[in-house]
């Protein structure tokens, strides 16, 4: 029998919401943590301190050129 996967609480940082601990979560990309770089563009990183063990999804926005 499979166990129930708990919900990971979301913590507010200065850059957006990040999950604390393991478990599932739902967050709008607009509210998630974004990182910005003049050379690389912007990235929405959904992971918190605990990396996704099997699959991770991030959004990358590249600048023209």
PDBQT receptor file of N, H, CA, C and O in Angstrom, charges set to zero:
ATOM      1  N   UNK A   1       0.847  -1.185   0.000  1.00  0.00    +0.000 N 
ATOM      2  CA  UNK A   1       0.000   0.000   0.000  1.00  0.00    +0.000 C 
ATOM      3  C   UNK A   1       0.887   1.240   0.000  1.00  0.00    +0.000 C 
ATOM      4  O   UNK A   1       1.909   1.281   0.685  1.00  0.00    +0.000 OA
ATOM      5  N   UNK A   2       0.498   2.230  -0.756  1.00  0.00    +0.000 N 
ATOM      6  H   UNK A   2      -0.332   2.198  -1.313  1.00  0.00    +0.000 HD
ATOM      7  CA  UNK A   2       1.254   3.471  -0.837  1.00  0.00    +0.000 C 
ATOM      8  C   UNK A   2       0.881   4.405   0.301  1.00  0.00    +0.000 C 
ATOM      9  O   UNK A   2      -0.272   4.455   0.729  1.00  0.00    +0.000 OA
ATOM     10  N   UNK A   3       1.876   5.148   0.788  1.00  0.00    +0.000 N 
ATOM     11  H   UNK A   3       2.813   5.107   0.440  1.00  0.00    +0.000 HD
ATOM     12  CA  UNK A   3       1.611   6.118   1.840  1.00  0.00    +0.000 C 
ATOM     13  C   UNK A   3       1.131   7.437   1.253  1.00  0.00    +0.000 C 
ATOM     14  O   UNK A   3       1.225   7.661   0.046  1.00  0.00    +0.000 OA
ATOM     15  N   UNK A   4       0.627   8.286   2.095  1.00  0.00    +0.000 N 
ATOM     16  H   UNK A   4       0.551   8.104   3.075  1.00  0.00    +0.000 HD
ATOM     17  CA  UNK A   4       0.153   9.600   1.684  1.00  0.00    +0.000 C 
ATOM     18  C   UNK A   4       1.340  10.557   1.687  1.00  0.00    +0.000 C 
ATOM     19  O   UNK A   4       2.077  10.638   2.669  1.00  0.00    +0.000 OA
ATOM     20  N   UNK A   5       1.522  11.276   0.588  1.00  0.00    +0.000 N 
ATOM     21  H   UNK A   5       0.923  11.210  -0.210  1.00  0.00    +0.000 HD
ATOM     22  CA  UNK A   5       2.597  12.261   0.497  1.00  0.00    +0.000 C 
ATOM     23  C   UNK A   5       2.073  13.563   1.102  1.00  0.00    +0.000 C 
ATOM     24  O   UNK A   5       1.012  14.041   0.700  1.00  0.00    +0.000 OA
ATOM     25  N   UNK A   6       2.796  14.143   2.058  1.00  0.00    +0.000 N 
ATOM     26  H   UNK A   6       3.658  13.755   2.384  1.00  0.00    +0.000 HD
ATOM     27  CA  UNK A   6       2.312  15.361   2.708  1.00  0.00    +0.000 C 
ATOM     28  C   UNK A   6       2.494  16.594   1.827  1.00  0.00    +0.000 C 
ATOM     29  O   UNK A   6       3.290  16.594   0.888  1.00  0.00    +0.000 OA
ATOM     30  N   UNK A   7       1.756  17.621   2.143  1.00  0.00    +0.000 N 
ATOM     31  H   UNK A   7       1.110  17.621   2.906  1.00  0.00    +0.000 HD
ATOM     32  CA  UNK A   7       1.891  18.908   1.460  1.00  0.00    +0.000 C 
ATOM     33  C   UNK A   7       3.062  19.671   2.073  1.00  0.00    +0.000 C 
ATOM     34  O   UNK A   7       3.176  19.760   3.296  1.00  0.00    +0.000 OA
ATOM     35  N   UNK A   8       3.929  20.219   1.228  1.00  0.00    +0.000 N 
ATOM     36  H   UNK A   8       3.836  20.147   0.235  1.00  0.00    +0.000 HD
ATOM     37  CA  UNK A   8       5.042  21.037   1.708  1.00  0.00    +0.000 C 
ATOM     38  C   UNK A   8       4.544  22.463   1.941  1.00  0.00    +0.000 C 
ATOM     39  O   UNK A   8       3.935  23.049   1.046  1.00  0.00    +0.000 OA
ATOM     40  N   UNK A   9       4.785  23.025   3.108  1.00  0.00    +0.000 N 
ATOM     41  H   UNK A   9       5.279  22.549   3.835  1.00  0.00    +0.000 HD
ATOM     42  CA  UNK A   9       4.367  24.409   3.328  1.00  0.00    +0.000 C 
ATOM     43  C   UNK A   9       5.207  25.365   2.493  1.00  0.00    +0.000 C 
ATOM     44  O   UNK A   9       6.376  25.094   2.220  1.00  0.00    +0.000 OA
ATOM     45  N   UNK A  10       4.616  26.477   2.091  1.00  0.00    +0.000 N 
ATOM     46  H   UNK A  10       3.666  26.698   2.313  1.00  0.00    +0.000 HD
ATOM     47  CA  UNK A  10       5.334  27.501   1.327  1.00  0.00    +0.000 C 
ATOM     48  C   UNK A  10       5.772  28.615   2.265  1.00  0.00    +0.000 C 
ATOM     49  O   UNK A  10       5.012  29.069   3.120  1.00  0.00    +0.000 OA
ATOM     50  N   UNK A  11       7.022  29.047   2.082  1.00  0.00    +0.000 N 
ATOM     51  H   UNK A  11       7.640  28.679   1.387  1.00  0.00    +0.000 HD
ATOM     52  CA  UNK A  11       7.597  30.110   2.917  1.00  0.00    +0.000 C 
ATOM     53  C   UNK A  11       7.871  31.329   2.036  1.00  0.00    +0.000 C 
ATOM     54  O   UNK A  11       8.398  31.199   0.931  1.00  0.00    +0.000 OA
ATOM     55  N   UNK A  12       7.513  32.497   2.527  1.00  0.00    +0.000 N 
ATOM     56  H   UNK A  12       7.085  32.602   3.424  1.00  0.00    +0.000 HD
ATOM     57  CA  UNK A  12       7.751  33.749   1.808  1.00  0.00    +0.000 C 
ATOM     58  C   UNK A  12       9.198  34.180   2.014  1.00  0.00    +0.000 C 
ATOM     59  O   UNK A  12       9.683  34.248   3.143  1.00  0.00    +0.000 OA
ATOM     60  N   UNK A  13       9.884  34.472   0.903  1.00  0.00    +0.000 N 
ATOM     61  H   UNK A  13       9.490  34.416  -0.015  1.00  0.00    +0.000 HD
ATOM     62  CA  UNK A  13      11.223  35.044   0.965  1.00  0.00    +0.000 C 
ATOM     63  C   UNK A  13      11.156  36.414   0.308  1.00  0.00    +0.000 C 
ATOM     64  O   UNK A  13      10.096  36.813  -0.174  1.00  0.00    +0.000 OA
ATOM     65  N   UNK A  14      12.240  37.124   0.281  1.00  0.00    +0.000 N 
ATOM     66  H   UNK A  14      13.101  36.800   0.673  1.00  0.00    +0.000 HD
ATOM     67  CA  UNK A  14      12.266  38.417  -0.394  1.00  0.00    +0.000 C 
ATOM     68  C   UNK A  14      12.093  38.299  -1.902  1.00  0.00    +0.000 C 
ATOM     69  O   UNK A  14      11.750  39.275  -2.570  1.00  0.00    +0.000 OA
ATOM     70  N   UNK A  15      12.332  37.091  -2.446  1.00  0.00    +0.000 N 
ATOM     71  H   UNK A  15      12.610  36.298  -1.904  1.00  0.00    +0.000 HD
ATOM     72  CA  UNK A  15      12.252  36.867  -3.890  1.00  0.00    +0.000 C 
ATOM     73  C   UNK A  15      11.017  36.086  -4.314  1.00  0.00    +0.000 C 
ATOM     74  O   UNK A  15      10.810  35.881  -5.511  1.00  0.00    +0.000 OA
ATOM     75  N   UNK A  16      10.190  35.643  -3.372  1.00  0.00    +0.000 N 
ATOM     76  H   UNK A  16      10.358  35.809  -2.400  1.00  0.00    +0.000 HD
ATOM     77  CA  UNK A  16       8.987  34.876  -3.710  1.00  0.00    +0.000 C 
ATOM     78  C   UNK A  16       8.807  33.672  -2.805  1.00  0.00    +0.000 C 
ATOM     79  O   UNK A  16       9.557  33.486  -1.846  1.00  0.00    +0.000 OA
ATOM     80  N   UNK A  17       7.808  32.856  -3.115  1.00  0.00    +0.000 N 
ATOM     81  H   UNK A  17       7.199  33.008  -3.893  1.00  0.00    +0.000 HD
ATOM     82  CA  UNK A  17       7.483  31.679  -2.304  1.00  0.00    +0.000 C 
ATOM     83  C   UNK A  17       8.379  30.497  -2.657  1.00  0.00    +0.000 C 
ATOM     84  O   UNK A  17       8.651  30.256  -3.833  1.00  0.00    +0.000 OA
ATOM     85  N   UNK A  18       8.840  29.756  -1.646  1.00  0.00    +0.000 N 
ATOM     86  H   UNK A  18       8.619  29.951  -0.691  1.00  0.00    +0.000 HD
ATOM     87  CA  UNK A  18       9.603  28.522  -1.849  1.00  0.00    +0.000 C 
ATOM     88  C   UNK A  18       9.039  27.454  -0.917  1.00  0.00    +0.000 C 
ATOM     89  O   UNK A  18       8.591  27.767   0.186  1.00  0.00    +0.000 OA
ATOM     90  N   UNK A  19       9.059  26.184  -1.359  1.00  0.00    +0.000 N 
ATOM     91  H   UNK A  19       9.422  25.930  -2.255  1.00  0.00    +0.000 HD
ATOM     92  CA  UNK A  19       8.574  25.113  -0.487  1.00  0.00    +0.000 C 
ATOM     93  C   UNK A  19       9.590  24.822   0.609  1.00  0.00    +0.000 C 
ATOM     94  O   UNK A  19      10.799  24.890   0.387  1.00  0.00    +0.000 OA
ATOM     95  N   UNK A  20       9.088  24.501   1.786  1.00  0.00    +0.000 N 
ATOM     96  H   UNK A  20       8.106  24.446   1.967  1.00  0.00    +0.000 HD
ATOM     97  CA  UNK A  20       9.942  24.107   2.906  1.00  0.00    +0.000 C 
ATOM     98  C   UNK A  20       9.762  22.625   3.143  1.00  0.00    +0.000 C 
ATOM     99  O   UNK A  20       8.684  22.193   3.551  1.00  0.00    +0.000 OA
ATOM    100  N   UNK A  21      10.794  21.837   2.896  1.00  0.00    +0.000 N 
ATOM    101  H   UNK A  21      11.670  22.188   2.564  1.00  0.00    +0.000 HD
ATOM    102  CA  UNK A  21      10.715  20.407   3.122  1.00  0.00    +0.000 C 
ATOM    103  C   UNK A  21      10.189  19.660   1.920  1.00  0.00    +0.000 C 
ATOM    104  O   UNK A  21       9.947  20.233   0.857  1.00  0.00    +0.000 OA
ATOM    105  N   UNK A  22      10.016  18.358   2.115  1.00  0.00    +0.000 N 
ATOM    106  H   UNK A  22      10.211  17.893   2.978  1.00  0.00    +0.000 HD
ATOM    107  CA  UNK A  22       9.554  17.494   1.042  1.00  0.00    +0.000 C 
ATOM    108  C   UNK A  22       8.030  17.468   0.990  1.00  0.00    +0.000 C 
ATOM    109  O   UNK A  22       7.358  17.772   1.975  1.00  0.00    +0.000 OA
ATOM    110  N   UNK A  23       7.500  17.104  -0.164  1.00  0.00    +0.000 N 
ATOM    111  H   UNK A  23       8.046  16.857  -0.964  1.00  0.00    +0.000 HD
ATOM    112  CA  UNK A  23       6.057  17.002  -0.328  1.00  0.00    +0.000 C 
ATOM    113  C   UNK A  23       5.601  17.766  -1.554  1.00  0.00    +0.000 C 
ATOM    114  O   UNK A  23       6.388  18.435  -2.224  1.00  0.00    +0.000 OA
ATOM    115  N   UNK A  24       4.326  17.654  -1.830  1.00  0.00    +0.000 N 
ATOM    116  H   UNK A  24       3.686  17.111  -1.286  1.00  0.00    +0.000 HD
ATOM    117  CA  UNK A  24       3.765  18.325  -2.989  1.00  0.00    +0.000 C 
ATOM    118  C   UNK A  24       3.388  19.758  -2.624  1.00  0.00    +0.000 C 
ATOM    119  O   UNK A  24       3.199  20.080  -1.451  1.00  0.00    +0.000 OA
ATOM    120  N   UNK A  25       3.281  20.612  -3.635  1.00  0.00    +0.000 N 
ATOM    121  H   UNK A  25       3.435  20.351  -4.588  1.00  0.00    +0.000 HD
ATOM    122  CA  UNK A  25       2.840  21.995  -3.418  1.00  0.00    +0.000 C 
ATOM    123  C   UNK A  25       2.339  22.558  -4.733  1.00  0.00    +0.000 C 
ATOM    124  O   UNK A  25       2.665  22.050  -5.806  1.00  0.00    +0.000 OA
ATOM    125  N   UNK A  26       1.550  23.605  -4.641  1.00  0.00    +0.000 N 
ATOM    126  H   UNK A  26       1.285  24.018  -3.769  1.00  0.00    +0.000 HD
ATOM    127  CA  UNK A  26       1.044  24.323  -5.806  1.00  0.00    +0.000 C 
ATOM    128  C   UNK A  26       1.362  25.790  -5.594  1.00  0.00    +0.000 C 
ATOM    129  O   UNK A  26       1.031  26.364  -4.557  1.00  0.00    +0.000 OA
ATOM    130  N   UNK A  27       2.010  26.395  -6.585  1.00  0.00    +0.000 N 
ATOM    131  H   UNK A  27       2.279  25.929  -7.428  1.00  0.00    +0.000 HD
ATOM    132  CA  UNK A  27       2.343  27.817  -6.502  1.00  0.00    +0.000 C 
ATOM    133  C   UNK A  27       2.273  28.415  -7.907  1.00  0.00    +0.000 C 
ATOM    134  O   UNK A  27       2.721  27.790  -8.868  1.00  0.00    +0.000 OA
ATOM    135  N   UNK A  28       1.718  29.611  -8.030  1.00  0.00    +0.000 N 
ATOM    136  H   UNK A  28       1.354  30.118  -7.249  1.00  0.00    +0.000 HD
ATOM    137  CA  UNK A  28       1.710  30.318  -9.306  1.00  0.00    +0.000 C 
ATOM    138  C   UNK A  28       3.124  30.813  -9.601  1.00  0.00    +0.000 C 
ATOM    139  O   UNK A  28       3.831  31.253  -8.694  1.00  0.00    +0.000 OA
ATOM    140  N   UNK A  29       3.534  30.742 -10.858  1.00  0.00    +0.000 N 
ATOM    141  H   UNK A  29       2.960  30.385 -11.594  1.00  0.00    +0.000 HD
ATOM    142  CA  UNK A  29       4.872  31.206 -11.234  1.00  0.00    +0.000 C 
ATOM    143  C   UNK A  29       5.064  32.673 -10.847  1.00  0.00    +0.000 C 
ATOM    144  O   UNK A  29       6.175  33.070 -10.498  1.00  0.00    +0.000 OA
ATOM    145  N   UNK A  30       4.037  33.460 -10.900  1.00  0.00    +0.000 N 
ATOM    146  H   UNK A  30       3.134  33.137 -11.184  1.00  0.00    +0.000 HD
ATOM    147  CA  UNK A  30       4.125  34.872 -10.529  1.00  0.00    +0.000 C 
ATOM    148  C   UNK A  30       4.510  35.037  -9.053  1.00  0.00    +0.000 C 
ATOM    149  O   UNK A  30       5.178  36.005  -8.689  1.00  0.00    +0.000 OA
ATOM    150  N   UNK A  31       4.090  34.093  -8.209  1.00  0.00    +0.000 N 
ATOM    151  H   UNK A  31       3.548  33.307  -8.505  1.00  0.00    +0.000 HD
ATOM    152  CA  UNK A  31       4.355  34.187  -6.773  1.00  0.00    +0.000 C 
ATOM    153  C   UNK A  31       5.609  33.432  -6.345  1.00  0.00    +0.000 C 
ATOM    154  O   UNK A  31       6.066  33.595  -5.213  1.00  0.00    +0.000 OA
ATOM    155  N   UNK A  32       6.175  32.607  -7.230  1.00  0.00    +0.000 N 
ATOM    156  H   UNK A  32       5.803  32.475  -8.149  1.00  0.00    +0.000 HD
ATOM    157  CA  UNK A  32       7.351  31.801  -6.897  1.00  0.00    +0.000 C 
ATOM    158  C   UNK A  32       8.610  32.665  -6.912  1.00  0.00    +0.000 C 
ATOM    159  O   UNK A  32       8.583  33.825  -7.321  1.00  0.00    +0.000 OA
ATOM    160  N   UNK A  33       9.701  32.076  -6.461  1.00  0.00    +0.000 N 
ATOM    161  H   UNK A  33       9.723  31.133  -6.129  1.00  0.00    +0.000 HD
ATOM    162  CA  UNK A  33      10.991  32.786  -6.417  1.00  0.00    +0.000 C 
ATOM    163  C   UNK A  33      11.567  32.910  -7.827  1.00  0.00    +0.000 C 
ATOM    164  O   UNK A  33      11.614  31.938  -8.581  1.00  0.00    +0.000 OA
ATOM    165  N   UNK A  34      11.999  34.115  -8.164  1.00  0.00    +0.000 N 
ATOM    166  H   UNK A  34      11.960  34.904  -7.552  1.00  0.00    +0.000 HD
ATOM    167  CA  UNK A  34      12.646  34.394  -9.444  1.00  0.00    +0.000 C 
ATOM    168  C   UNK A  34      14.063  34.880  -9.189  1.00  0.00    +0.000 C 
ATOM    169  O   UNK A  34      14.326  35.616  -8.238  1.00  0.00    +0.000 OA
ATOM    170  N   UNK A  35      14.978  34.446 -10.069  1.00  0.00    +0.000 N 
ATOM    171  H   UNK A  35      14.763  33.848 -10.841  1.00  0.00    +0.000 HD
ATOM    172  CA  UNK A  35      16.360  34.915 -10.022  1.00  0.00    +0.000 C 
ATOM    173  C   UNK A  35      16.629  35.673 -11.316  1.00  0.00    +0.000 C 
ATOM    174  O   UNK A  35      16.141  35.278 -12.375  1.00  0.00    +0.000 OA
ATOM    175  N   UNK A  36      17.400  36.758 -11.245  1.00  0.00    +0.000 N 
ATOM    176  H   UNK A  36      17.796  37.079 -10.385  1.00  0.00    +0.000 HD
ATOM    177  CA  UNK A  36      17.643  37.606 -12.409  1.00  0.00    +0.000 C 
ATOM    178  C   UNK A  36      19.145  37.767 -12.641  1.00  0.00    +0.000 C 
ATOM    179  O   UNK A  36      19.919  37.902 -11.694  1.00  0.00    +0.000 OA
ATOM    180  N   UNK A  37      19.542  37.750 -13.904  1.00  0.00    +0.000 N 
ATOM    181  H   UNK A  37      18.913  37.640 -14.674  1.00  0.00    +0.000 HD
ATOM    182  CA  UNK A  37      20.927  37.940 -14.307  1.00  0.00    +0.000 C 
ATOM    183  C   UNK A  37      20.941  38.747 -15.598  1.00  0.00    +0.000 C 
ATOM    184  O   UNK A  37      20.163  38.467 -16.510  1.00  0.00    +0.000 OA
ATOM    185  N   UNK A  38      21.815  39.745 -15.689  1.00  0.00    +0.000 N 
ATOM    186  H   UNK A  38      22.448  39.972 -14.948  1.00  0.00    +0.000 HD
ATOM    187  CA  UNK A  38      21.905  40.542 -16.912  1.00  0.00    +0.000 C 
ATOM    188  C   UNK A  38      22.380  39.694 -18.092  1.00  0.00    +0.000 C 
ATOM    189  O   UNK A  38      21.964  39.929 -19.226  1.00  0.00    +0.000 OA
ATOM    190  N   UNK A  39      23.243  38.717 -17.837  1.00  0.00    +0.000 N 
ATOM    191  H   UNK A  39      23.581  38.526 -16.915  1.00  0.00    +0.000 HD
ATOM    192  CA  UNK A  39      23.779  37.887 -18.902  1.00  0.00    +0.000 C 
ATOM    193  C   UNK A  39      22.853  36.732 -19.281  1.00  0.00    +0.000 C 
ATOM    194  O   UNK A  39      22.727  36.406 -20.461  1.00  0.00    +0.000 OA
ATOM    195  N   UNK A  40      22.207  36.112 -18.298  1.00  0.00    +0.000 N 
ATOM    196  H   UNK A  40      22.310  36.377 -17.339  1.00  0.00    +0.000 HD
ATOM    197  CA  UNK A  40      21.444  34.886 -18.542  1.00  0.00    +0.000 C 
ATOM    198  C   UNK A  40      19.932  35.082 -18.591  1.00  0.00    +0.000 C 
ATOM    199  O   UNK A  40      19.218  34.154 -18.972  1.00  0.00    +0.000 OA
ATOM    200  N   UNK A  41      19.423  36.243 -18.224  1.00  0.00    +0.000 N 
ATOM    201  H   UNK A  41      20.002  36.996 -17.915  1.00  0.00    +0.000 HD
ATOM    202  CA  UNK A  41      17.980  36.473 -18.215  1.00  0.00    +0.000 C 
ATOM    203  C   UNK A  41      17.380  36.174 -16.847  1.00  0.00    +0.000 C 
ATOM    204  O   UNK A  41      18.042  36.347 -15.824  1.00  0.00    +0.000 OA
ATOM    205  N   UNK A  42      16.146  35.731 -16.827  1.00  0.00    +0.000 N 
ATOM    206  H   UNK A  42      15.608  35.590 -17.659  1.00  0.00    +0.000 HD
ATOM    207  CA  UNK A  42      15.422  35.469 -15.583  1.00  0.00    +0.000 C 
ATOM    208  C   UNK A  42      15.019  34.002 -15.514  1.00  0.00    +0.000 C 
ATOM    209  O   UNK A  42      14.749  33.366 -16.533  1.00  0.00    +0.000 OA
ATOM    210  N   UNK A  43      14.983  33.476 -14.288  1.00  0.00    +0.000 N 
ATOM    211  H   UNK A  43      15.203  33.992 -13.460  1.00  0.00    +0.000 HD
ATOM    212  CA  UNK A  43      14.608  32.069 -14.097  1.00  0.00    +0.000 C 
ATOM    213  C   UNK A  43      13.700  31.950 -12.885  1.00  0.00    +0.000 C 
ATOM    214  O   UNK A  43      13.948  32.556 -11.843  1.00  0.00    +0.000 OA
ATOM    215  N   UNK A  44      12.654  31.164 -13.036  1.00  0.00    +0.000 N 
ATOM    216  H   UNK A  44      12.453  30.671 -13.883  1.00  0.00    +0.000 HD
ATOM    217  CA  UNK A  44      11.764  30.827 -11.929  1.00  0.00    +0.000 C 
ATOM    218  C   UNK A  44      12.189  29.457 -11.419  1.00  0.00    +0.000 C 
ATOM    219  O   UNK A  44      12.059  28.454 -12.121  1.00  0.00    +0.000 OA
ATOM    220  N   UNK A  45      12.698  29.426 -10.193  1.00  0.00    +0.000 N 
ATOM    221  H   UNK A  45      12.804  30.241  -9.623  1.00  0.00    +0.000 HD
ATOM    222  CA  UNK A  45      13.194  28.188  -9.599  1.00  0.00    +0.000 C 
ATOM    223  C   UNK A  45      12.183  27.758  -8.545  1.00  0.00    +0.000 C 
ATOM    224  O   UNK A  45      12.025  28.418  -7.518  1.00  0.00    +0.000 OA
ATOM    225  N   UNK A  46      11.503  26.649  -8.805  1.00  0.00    +0.000 N 
ATOM    226  H   UNK A  46      11.632  26.113  -9.640  1.00  0.00    +0.000 HD
ATOM    227  CA  UNK A  46      10.451  26.191  -7.903  1.00  0.00    +0.000 C 
ATOM    228  C   UNK A  46      10.993  25.444  -6.696  1.00  0.00    +0.000 C 
ATOM    229  O   UNK A  46      10.299  25.337  -5.685  1.00  0.00    +0.000 OA
ATOM    230  N   UNK A  47      12.216  24.922  -6.772  1.00  0.00    +0.000 N 
ATOM    231  H   UNK A  47      12.780  25.009  -7.594  1.00  0.00    +0.000 HD
ATOM    232  CA  UNK A  47      12.786  24.156  -5.672  1.00  0.00    +0.000 C 
ATOM    233  C   UNK A  47      13.153  25.063  -4.503  1.00  0.00    +0.000 C 
ATOM    234  O   UNK A  47      13.508  26.228  -4.683  1.00  0.00    +0.000 OA
ATOM    235  N   UNK A  48      13.057  24.506  -3.315  1.00  0.00    +0.000 N 
ATOM    236  H   UNK A  48      12.768  23.560  -3.168  1.00  0.00    +0.000 HD
ATOM    237  CA  UNK A  48      13.522  25.199  -2.121  1.00  0.00    +0.000 C 
ATOM    238  C   UNK A  48      14.864  24.620  -1.711  1.00  0.00    +0.000 C 
ATOM    239  O   UNK A  48      15.697  24.323  -2.568  1.00  0.00    +0.000 OA
ATOM    240  N   UNK A  49      15.085  24.456  -0.422  1.00  0.00    +0.000 N 
ATOM    241  H   UNK A  49      14.408  24.698   0.274  1.00  0.00    +0.000 HD
ATOM    242  CA  UNK A  49      16.321  23.861   0.075  1.00  0.00    +0.000 C 
ATOM    243  C   UNK A  49      16.415  22.387  -0.297  1.00  0.00    +0.000 C 
ATOM    244  O   UNK A  49      17.511  21.867  -0.504  1.00  0.00    +0.000 OA
ATOM    245  N   UNK A  50      15.270  21.709  -0.382  1.00  0.00    +0.000 N 
ATOM    246  H   UNK A  50      14.379  22.131  -0.214  1.00  0.00    +0.000 HD
ATOM    247  CA  UNK A  50      15.231  20.294  -0.737  1.00  0.00    +0.000 C 
ATOM    248  C   UNK A  50      15.017  20.172  -2.241  1.00  0.00    +0.000 C 
ATOM    249  O   UNK A  50      13.957  20.561  -2.733  1.00  0.00    +0.000 OA
ATOM    250  N   UNK A  51      15.993  19.643  -2.992  1.00  0.00    +0.000 N 
ATOM    251  H   UNK A  51      16.853  19.327  -2.593  1.00  0.00    +0.000 HD
ATOM    252  CA  UNK A  51      15.808  19.507  -4.441  1.00  0.00    +0.000 C 
ATOM    253  C   UNK A  51      14.799  18.421  -4.766  1.00  0.00    +0.000 C 
ATOM    254  O   UNK A  51      14.589  17.500  -3.977  1.00  0.00    +0.000 OA
ATOM    255  N   UNK A  52      14.170  18.532  -5.942  1.00  0.00    +0.000 N 
ATOM    256  H   UNK A  52      14.341  19.280  -6.583  1.00  0.00    +0.000 HD
ATOM    257  CA  UNK A  52      13.244  17.497  -6.380  1.00  0.00    +0.000 C 
ATOM    258  C   UNK A  52      14.039  16.212  -6.604  1.00  0.00    +0.000 C 
ATOM    259  O   UNK A  52      15.066  16.250  -7.282  1.00  0.00    +0.000 OA
ATOM    260  N   UNK A  53      13.598  15.072  -6.058  1.00  0.00    +0.000 N 
ATOM    261  H   UNK A  53      12.763  15.041  -5.508  1.00  0.00    +0.000 HD
ATOM    262  CA  UNK A  53      14.383  13.844  -6.166  1.00  0.00    +0.000 C 
ATOM    263  C   UNK A  53      14.361  13.194  -7.552  1.00  0.00    +0.000 C 
ATOM    264  O   UNK A  53      15.307  12.487  -7.899  1.00  0.00    +0.000 OA
ATOM    265  N   UNK A  54      13.333  13.405  -8.342  1.00  0.00    +0.000 N 
ATOM    266  H   UNK A  54      12.565  13.980  -8.060  1.00  0.00    +0.000 HD
ATOM    267  CA  UNK A  54      13.227  12.698  -9.614  1.00  0.00    +0.000 C 
ATOM    268  C   UNK A  54      13.040  13.624 -10.806  1.00  0.00    +0.000 C 
ATOM    269  O   UNK A  54      13.587  13.355 -11.875  1.00  0.00    +0.000 OA
ATOM    270  N   UNK A  55      12.291  14.697 -10.657  1.00  0.00    +0.000 N 
ATOM    271  H   UNK A  55      11.846  14.916  -9.788  1.00  0.00    +0.000 HD
ATOM    272  CA  UNK A  55      11.950  15.554 -11.783  1.00  0.00    +0.000 C 
ATOM    273  C   UNK A  55      11.800  16.981 -11.285  1.00  0.00    +0.000 C 
ATOM    274  O   UNK A  55      11.166  17.227 -10.259  1.00  0.00    +0.000 OA
ATOM    275  N   UNK A  56      12.383  17.914 -12.014  1.00  0.00    +0.000 N 
ATOM    276  H   UNK A  56      12.898  17.714 -12.847  1.00  0.00    +0.000 HD
ATOM    277  CA  UNK A  56      12.255  19.313 -11.651  1.00  0.00    +0.000 C 
ATOM    278  C   UNK A  56      11.825  20.127 -12.851  1.00  0.00    +0.000 C 
ATOM    279  O   UNK A  56      12.194  19.813 -13.983  1.00  0.00    +0.000 OA
ATOM    280  N   UNK A  57      11.051  21.169 -12.614  1.00  0.00    +0.000 N 
ATOM    281  H   UNK A  57      10.752  21.425 -11.694  1.00  0.00    +0.000 HD
ATOM    282  CA  UNK A  57      10.578  22.040 -13.677  1.00  0.00    +0.000 C 
ATOM    283  C   UNK A  57      10.924  23.469 -13.284  1.00  0.00    +0.000 C 
ATOM    284  O   UNK A  57      10.613  23.920 -12.182  1.00  0.00    +0.000 OA
ATOM    285  N   UNK A  58      11.574  24.172 -14.210  1.00  0.00    +0.000 N 
ATOM    286  H   UNK A  58      11.826  23.805 -15.105  1.00  0.00    +0.000 HD
ATOM    287  CA  UNK A  58      11.899  25.582 -14.013  1.00  0.00    +0.000 C 
ATOM    288  C   UNK A  58      11.484  26.337 -15.265  1.00  0.00    +0.000 C 
ATOM    289  O   UNK A  58      11.323  25.742 -16.330  1.00  0.00    +0.000 OA
ATOM    290  N   UNK A  59      11.313  27.646 -15.139  1.00  0.00    +0.000 N 
ATOM    291  H   UNK A  59      11.444  28.130 -14.274  1.00  0.00    +0.000 HD
ATOM    292  CA  UNK A  59      10.982  28.500 -16.283  1.00  0.00    +0.000 C 
ATOM    293  C   UNK A  59      12.157  29.431 -16.514  1.00  0.00    +0.000 C 
ATOM    294  O   UNK A  59      12.625  30.082 -15.581  1.00  0.00    +0.000 OA
ATOM    295  N   UNK A  60      12.639  29.501 -17.751  1.00  0.00    +0.000 N 
ATOM    296  H   UNK A  60      12.259  28.972 -18.510  1.00  0.00    +0.000 HD
ATOM    297  CA  UNK A  60      13.753  30.381 -18.119  1.00  0.00    +0.000 C 
ATOM    298  C   UNK A  60      13.266  31.397 -19.136  1.00  0.00    +0.000 C 
ATOM    299  O   UNK A  60      12.644  31.018 -20.129  1.00  0.00    +0.000 OA
ATOM    300  N   UNK A  61      13.533  32.692 -18.912  1.00  0.00    +0.000 N 
ATOM    301  H   UNK A  61      14.038  32.999 -18.105  1.00  0.00    +0.000 HD
ATOM    302  CA  UNK A  61      13.176  33.749 -19.838  1.00  0.00    +0.000 C 
ATOM    303  C   UNK A  61      14.482  34.351 -20.358  1.00  0.00    +0.000 C 
ATOM    304  O   UNK A  61      15.235  34.963 -19.600  1.00  0.00    +0.000 OA
ATOM    305  N   UNK A  62      14.746  34.174 -21.657  1.00  0.00    +0.000 N 
ATOM    306  H   UNK A  62      14.135  33.677 -22.272  1.00  0.00    +0.000 HD
ATOM    307  CA  UNK A  62      15.975  34.673 -22.255  1.00  0.00    +0.000 C 
ATOM    308  C   UNK A  62      15.748  36.050 -22.862  1.00  0.00    +0.000 C 
ATOM    309  O   UNK A  62      14.691  36.325 -23.431  1.00  0.00    +0.000 OA
ATOM    310  N   UNK A  63      16.738  36.899 -22.735  1.00  0.00    +0.000 N 
ATOM    311  H   UNK A  63      17.596  36.676 -22.273  1.00  0.00    +0.000 HD
ATOM    312  CA  UNK A  63      16.677  38.237 -23.315  1.00  0.00    +0.000 C 
ATOM    313  C   UNK A  63      17.042  38.161 -24.796  1.00  0.00    +0.000 C 
ATOM    314  O   UNK A  63      17.766  37.252 -25.201  1.00  0.00    +0.000 OA
ATOM    315  N   UNK A  64      16.560  39.090 -25.604  1.00  0.00    +0.000 N 
ATOM    316  H   UNK A  64      15.972  39.829 -25.275  1.00  0.00    +0.000 HD
ATOM    317  CA  UNK A  64      16.913  39.083 -27.030  1.00  0.00    +0.000 C 
ATOM    318  C   UNK A  64      18.429  39.180 -27.223  1.00  0.00    +0.000 C 
ATOM    319  O   UNK A  64      19.129  39.836 -26.451  1.00  0.00    +0.000 OA
ATOM    320  N   UNK A  65      18.915  38.516 -28.266  1.00  0.00    +0.000 N 
ATOM    321  H   UNK A  65      18.346  37.984 -28.894  1.00  0.00    +0.000 HD
ATOM    322  CA  UNK A  65      20.338  38.604 -28.613  1.00  0.00    +0.000 C 
ATOM    323  C   UNK A  65      21.095  37.491 -28.017  1.00  0.00    +0.000 C 
ATOM    324  O   UNK A  65      22.309  37.401 -28.202  1.00  0.00    +0.000 OA
TER     325      UNK A  65
